[in-house]
Amino acid sequence: MDTDAQLFHDIVNEFRNSPILHYAQLGLDVQNGVVTISGRVNSFAERKAVERAAKRVTGIKTLILEIRAVAIPLVTTGTYAAAHEDSARNESS
């Protein structure tokens, strides 16, 4: 039987071994073999990677995912400059 501390360690190692996961943005709780992973990720693909990584760890009785995929808007230089100019015009009015 795996201990909670060992499960925690094994899951963190799985996150570290995944090239697309940013495990520092996730909360991880293990109690009596019940693993809860919470937080936000940048994409649905990243959310699935979290799930796959956790499922590779043996000894988990129940896996609870409380993870939201939140897309980070891409801002190009032109878009930022236009938004900044609009903001500056509104402030001077």
MDTraj code that builds the backbone (N, CA, C; nanometers):
import mdtraj as md
import numpy as np

residues = "MET ASP THR ASP ALA GLN LEU PHE HIS ASP ILE VAL ASN GLU PHE ARG ASN SER PRO ILE LEU HIS TYR ALA GLN LEU GLY LEU ASP VAL GLN ASN GLY VAL VAL THR ILE SER GLY ARG VAL ASN SER PHE ALA GLU ARG LYS ALA VAL GLU ARG ALA ALA LYS ARG VAL THR GLY ILE LYS THR LEU ILE LEU GLU ILE ARG ALA VAL ALA ILE PRO LEU VAL THR THR GLY THR TYR ALA ALA ALA HIS GLU ASP SER ALA ARG ASN GLU SER SER".split()
xyz = np.array([
    [0.0847, -0.1184, 0.0000],
    [0.0000, 0.0000, 0.0000],
    [0.0891, 0.1246, 0.0000],
    [0.0644, 0.2149, -0.0939],
    [0.1416, 0.3381, -0.1019],
    [0.0935, 0.4378, 0.0028],
    [0.1866, 0.5080, 0.0589],
    [0.1488, 0.6122, 0.1542],
    [0.1115, 0.7385, 0.0778],
    [0.0405, 0.8262, 0.1436],
    [0.0024, 0.9528, 0.0810],
    [0.1250, 1.0332, 0.0398],
    [0.2272, 1.0338, 0.1228],
    [0.3494, 1.1078, 0.0902],
    [0.4160, 1.0519, -0.0346],
    [0.4161, 0.9188, -0.0476],
    [0.4754, 0.8566, -0.1660],
    [0.3929, 0.8869, -0.2905],
    [0.2611, 0.8828, -0.2789],
    [0.1745, 0.9184, -0.3920],
    [0.1999, 1.0627, -0.4351],
    [0.2064, 1.1525, -0.3387],
    [0.2325, 1.2937, -0.3680],
    [0.3632, 1.3069, -0.4462],
    [0.4666, 1.2431, -0.3957],
    [0.5985, 1.2469, -0.4592],
    [0.5940, 1.1905, -0.6014],
    [0.5264, 1.0785, -0.6177],
    [0.5189, 1.0150, -0.7500],
    [0.4427, 1.1015, -0.8502],
    [0.3360, 1.1657, -0.8062],
    [0.2581, 1.2516, -0.8957],
    [0.3396, 1.3744, -0.9363],
    [0.4063, 1.4361, -0.8408],
    [0.4908, 1.5520, -0.8730],
    [0.5985, 1.5122, -0.9734],
    [0.6580, 1.3953, -0.9564],
    [0.7582, 1.3481, -1.0530],
    [0.6981, 1.3292, -1.1920],
    [0.5771, 1.2770, -1.1985],
    [0.5102, 1.2629, -1.3289],
    [0.4885, 1.3997, -1.3924],
    [0.4481, 1.4977, -1.3136],
    [0.4296, 1.6333, -1.3660],
    [0.5619, 1.6890, -1.4180],
    [0.6664, 1.6684, -1.3435],
    [0.7987, 1.7196, -1.3840],
    [0.8473, 1.6543, -1.5132],
    [0.8101, 1.5302, -1.5341],
    [0.8546, 1.4583, -1.6536],
    [0.7726, 1.4920, -1.7772],
    [0.6652, 1.5652, -1.7599],
    [0.5811, 1.6018, -1.8745],
    [0.6269, 1.7357, -1.9306],
    [0.6567, 1.7410, -2.0608],
    [0.7095, 1.8651, -2.1174],
    [0.6084, 1.9783, -2.1262],
    [0.4771, 1.9501, -2.1161],
    [0.3807, 2.0599, -2.1308],
    [0.3155, 2.1037, -2.0008],
    [0.3474, 2.0385, -1.8906],
    [0.2805, 2.0741, -1.7652],
    [0.3566, 2.1814, -1.6883],
    [0.2805, 2.2678, -1.6317],
    [0.3351, 2.3703, -1.5417],
    [0.2828, 2.3368, -1.4023],
    [0.3418, 2.2364, -1.3417],
    [0.2873, 2.1824, -1.2179],
    [0.2830, 2.2837, -1.1046],
    [0.3608, 2.3894, -1.1129],
    [0.3598, 2.4893, -1.0059],
    [0.2271, 2.5631, -1.0000],
    [0.1490, 2.5600, -1.1073],
    [0.0199, 2.6274, -1.1110],
    [-0.0920, 2.5386, -1.0565],
    [-0.0581, 2.4215, -1.0099],
    [-0.1579, 2.3249, -0.9647],
    [-0.1467, 2.3015, -0.8153],
    [-0.2617, 2.2770, -0.7562],
    [-0.2652, 2.2351, -0.6169],
    [-0.2806, 2.0842, -0.6129],
    [-0.2145, 2.0206, -0.5218],
    [-0.2183, 1.8749, -0.5108],
    [-0.2416, 1.8372, -0.3658],
    [-0.3468, 1.7577, -0.3444],
    [-0.3793, 1.7119, -0.2098],
    [-0.3995, 1.5609, -0.2149],
    [-0.3398, 1.4897, -0.1196],
    [-0.3539, 1.3444, -0.1124],
    [-0.3934, 1.3083, 0.0298],
    [-0.5092, 1.2421, 0.0414],
    [-0.5568, 1.1978, 0.1729],
    [-0.6153, 1.0581, 0.1610],
    [-0.5520, 0.9637, 0.2264],
    [-0.5975, 0.8246, 0.2259],
    [-0.6133, 0.7687, 0.0848],
    [-0.5209, 0.8045, -0.0026],
    [-0.5227, 0.7539, -0.1394],
    [-0.6138, 0.8301, -0.2344],
    [-0.6868, 0.9283, -0.1827],
    [-0.7727, 1.0125, -0.2659],
    [-0.6918, 1.1350, -0.3072],
    [-0.6726, 1.1500, -0.4380],
    [-0.5896, 1.2573, -0.4917],
    [-0.6802, 1.3641, -0.5520],
    [-0.6609, 1.4876, -0.5066],
    [-0.7329, 1.6011, -0.5636],
    [-0.6306, 1.6945, -0.6257],
    [-0.6500, 1.7221, -0.7545],
    [-0.5631, 1.8156, -0.8257],
    [-0.6506, 1.9337, -0.8648],
    [-0.6069, 2.0533, -0.8270],
    [-0.6865, 2.1723, -0.8545],
    [-0.5989, 2.2796, -0.9177],
    [-0.6649, 2.3766, -0.9768],
    [-0.5917, 2.4888, -1.0336],
    [-0.6348, 2.5203, -1.1747],
    [-0.5487, 2.5934, -1.2423],
    [-0.5750, 2.6355, -1.3796],
    [-0.4602, 2.5936, -1.4695],
    [-0.4957, 2.5602, -1.5904],
    [-0.3960, 2.5298, -1.6926],
    [-0.4279, 2.6147, -1.8144],
    [-0.3370, 2.6169, -1.9092],
    [-0.3501, 2.7065, -2.0239],
    [-0.4314, 2.6505, -2.1399],
    [-0.4625, 2.5213, -2.1359],
    [-0.5352, 2.4621, -2.2478],
    [-0.5994, 2.3313, -2.2038],
    [-0.6946, 2.2863, -2.2862],
    [-0.7565, 2.1569, -2.2608],
    [-0.6537, 2.0457, -2.2743],
    [-0.5603, 2.0605, -2.3678],
    [-0.4540, 1.9606, -2.3849],
    [-0.3701, 1.9478, -2.2581],
    [-0.3434, 2.0594, -2.1937],
    [-0.2672, 2.0572, -2.0691],
    [-0.3484, 1.9892, -1.9581],
    [-0.4786, 2.0135, -1.9564],
    [-0.5657, 1.9487, -1.8575],
    [-0.5623, 1.7969, -1.8762],
    [-0.5705, 1.7520, -2.0022],
    [-0.5647, 1.6086, -2.0296],
    [-0.4277, 1.5515, -1.9908],
    [-0.3224, 1.6289, -2.0106],
    [-0.1880, 1.5841, -1.9730],
    [-0.1776, 1.5657, -1.8217],
    [-0.2423, 1.6531, -1.7454],
    [-0.2442, 1.6387, -1.5993],
    [-0.3128, 1.5078, -1.5623],
    [-0.4271, 1.4834, -1.6239],
    [-0.5023, 1.3608, -1.5956],
    [-0.4215, 1.2367, -1.6316],
    [-0.3605, 1.2369, -1.7500],
    [-0.2799, 1.1212, -1.7925],
    [-0.1613, 1.0987, -1.6992],
    [-0.0950, 1.2074, -1.6597],
    [0.0214, 1.1950, -1.5712],
    [-0.0198, 1.1336, -1.4375],
    [-0.1308, 1.1803, -1.3815],
    [-0.1759, 1.1274, -1.2528],
    [-0.2162, 0.9805, -1.2657],
    [-0.2805, 0.9456, -1.3748],
    [-0.3263, 0.8069, -1.3926],
    [-0.2117, 0.7091, -1.4143],
    [-0.0936, 0.7593, -1.4467],
    [0.0232, 0.6706, -1.4587],
    [0.0755, 0.6270, -1.3221],
    [0.0346, 0.6960, -1.2176],
    [0.0815, 0.6641, -1.0825],
    [-0.0067, 0.5532, -1.0240],
    [0.0575, 0.4498, -0.9757],
    [-0.0181, 0.3401, -0.9139],
    [-0.0446, 0.3719, -0.7669],
    [-0.1571, 0.3193, -0.7176],
    [-0.1898, 0.3352, -0.5761],
    [-0.2951, 0.4403, -0.5481],
    [-0.3383, 0.5146, -0.6505],
    [-0.4418, 0.6156, -0.6310],
    [-0.5768, 0.5449, -0.6235],
    [-0.6507, 0.5694, -0.5154],
    [-0.7837, 0.5097, -0.5014],
    [-0.8874, 0.5881, -0.5815],
    [-0.8837, 0.7191, -0.5687],
    [-0.9770, 0.8063, -0.6387],
    [-0.9011, 0.9292, -0.6856],
    [-0.9290, 0.9704, -0.8086],
    [-0.8675, 1.0906, -0.8643],
    [-0.9761, 1.1945, -0.8887],
    [-0.9599, 1.3094, -0.8260],
    [-1.0545, 1.4199, -0.8418],
    [-0.9807, 1.5339, -0.9104],
    [-1.0339, 1.5757, -1.0254],
    [-0.9731, 1.6861, -1.0995],
    [-1.0613, 1.8098, -1.0880],
    [-1.0074, 1.9113, -1.0278],
    [-1.0757, 2.0402, -1.0164],
    [-0.9906, 2.1423, -1.0910],
    [-0.9777, 2.1183, -1.2208],
    [-0.8866, 2.1971, -1.3037],
    [-0.9660, 2.2677, -1.4119],
    [-0.9382, 2.3954, -1.4266],
    [-1.0011, 2.4731, -1.5330],
    [-0.8975, 2.5053, -1.6394],
    [-0.9367, 2.4837, -1.7631],
    [-0.8519, 2.5236, -1.8749],
    [-0.8897, 2.6672, -1.9111],
    [-0.7945, 2.7570, -1.8944],
    [-0.8182, 2.8984, -1.9204],
    [-0.7208, 2.9430, -2.0279],
    [-0.7743, 2.9758, -2.1430],
    [-0.6885, 3.0200, -2.2530],
    [-0.6278, 3.1556, -2.2207],
    [-0.5004, 3.1677, -2.2477],
    [-0.4313, 3.2948, -2.2292],
    [-0.4382, 3.3698, -2.3605],
    [-0.4975, 3.4891, -2.3610],
    [-0.5080, 3.5619, -2.4877],
    [-0.3701, 3.6030, -2.5393],
    [-0.3534, 3.5854, -2.6678],
    [-0.2291, 3.6269, -2.7306],
    [-0.2407, 3.7736, -2.7689],
    [-0.1427, 3.8497, -2.7324],
    [-0.1433, 3.9921, -2.7640],
    [-0.0245, 4.0192, -2.8541],
    [-0.0530, 4.0639, -2.9738],
    [0.0557, 4.0996, -3.0638],
    [0.0943, 4.2443, -3.0381],
    [0.2096, 4.2821, -3.0831],
    [0.2579, 4.4182, -3.0607],
    [0.1598, 4.5206, -3.1164],
    [0.1085, 4.4976, -3.2376],
    [0.0144, 4.5910, -3.2977],
    [-0.1136, 4.6020, -3.2181],
    [-0.1632, 4.4898, -3.1703],
    [-0.2860, 4.4898, -3.0909],
    [-0.2635, 4.5638, -2.9604],
    [-0.1516, 4.5409, -2.8968],
    [-0.1214, 4.6087, -2.7713],
    [-0.1094, 4.7587, -2.7939],
    [-0.0393, 4.7972, -2.8996],
    [-0.0200, 4.9393, -2.9275],
    [-0.1539, 5.0070, -2.9544],
    [-0.2422, 4.9432, -3.0312],
    [-0.3727, 5.0022, -3.0608],
    [-0.4555, 5.0142, -2.9340],
    [-0.4539, 4.9124, -2.8497],
    [-0.5293, 4.9167, -2.7248],
    [-0.4742, 5.0247, -2.6327],
    [-0.3426, 5.0385, -2.6298],
    [-0.2796, 5.1392, -2.5452],
    [-0.3154, 5.2795, -2.5938],
    [-0.3151, 5.3000, -2.7256],
    [-0.3516, 5.4310, -2.7810],
    [-0.4962, 5.4641, -2.7494],
    [-0.5875, 5.3656, -2.7644],
    [-0.7282, 5.3879, -2.7330],
    [-0.7445, 5.4240, -2.5856],
    [-0.6723, 5.3560, -2.4999],
    [-0.6800, 5.3825, -2.3563],
    [-0.6300, 5.5232, -2.3266],
    [-0.5204, 5.5622, -2.3892],
    [-0.4635, 5.6961, -2.3664],
    [-0.5602, 5.8041, -2.4151],
    [-0.6249, 5.7819, -2.5293],
    [-0.7222, 5.8793, -2.5796],
    [-0.8398, 5.8934, -2.4848],
    [-0.8863, 5.7817, -2.4318],
    [-1.0008, 5.7856, -2.3395],
    [-0.9668, 5.8569, -2.2093],
    [-0.8448, 5.8415, -2.1622],
    [-0.8030, 5.9070, -2.0383],
    [-0.7896, 6.0574, -2.0564],
    [-0.7523, 6.1027, -2.1758],
    [-0.7326, 6.2466, -2.1970],
    [-0.8648, 6.3171, -2.2312],
    [-0.9704, 6.2427, -2.2551],
    [-1.0995, 6.3036, -2.2885],
    [-1.1730, 6.3522, -2.1669],
])
top = md.Topology()
chain = top.add_chain()
for i, resn in enumerate(residues, 1):
    res = top.add_residue(resn, chain, resSeq=i)
    for name in ("N", "CA", "C"):
        top.add_atom(name, md.element.get_by_symbol(name[0]), res)
traj = md.Trajectory(xyz[None], top)
